[in-house]
């Protein structure tokens, strides 16, 4: 009898269909780095605005992290990359955008831009050496390290450098959204510190609000 194999095929097909419907589809998720996520923080204010045009250039990111896939470190020399978790914008651009947003809020410079210009007075550039989630057993960290620089545009000479290396433990909330928010927060803090270094370089005092 051919009916038994036919019924078996129908049964297996329907089982596969209902099983697939019961599973949540795996889709890629994209995460942003943005100052808006930490906009409630107090931005440094200074006693005057400098009459300079400053351009924020795209950052140089170490090759291991210069991609949209989010990196995860499980051992000292071992990196892996999430398949379903990506940065929405490539790190060289996203990080420069965030730095620009924070510096622009300080109003330290008369004009602060992201587009390339041959008439700007100074350049803000940077290098990112690590941009990763660290998962080692029960310990999970968000980590970013690098250098922020001020350059004289005509000579391309570096006038001031600010290095940083920050890690924050993820305790209760270990979600990828929380990871992206922590990286944004760390970069926000380091850009604030860089703004203060810039003010010191140009001999501008910070306005201290009680």
Order of alpha helices (4+ residues) and beta strands (2+ residues): alpha-beta-beta-beta-beta-beta-beta-alpha-beta-beta-beta-beta-alpha-beta
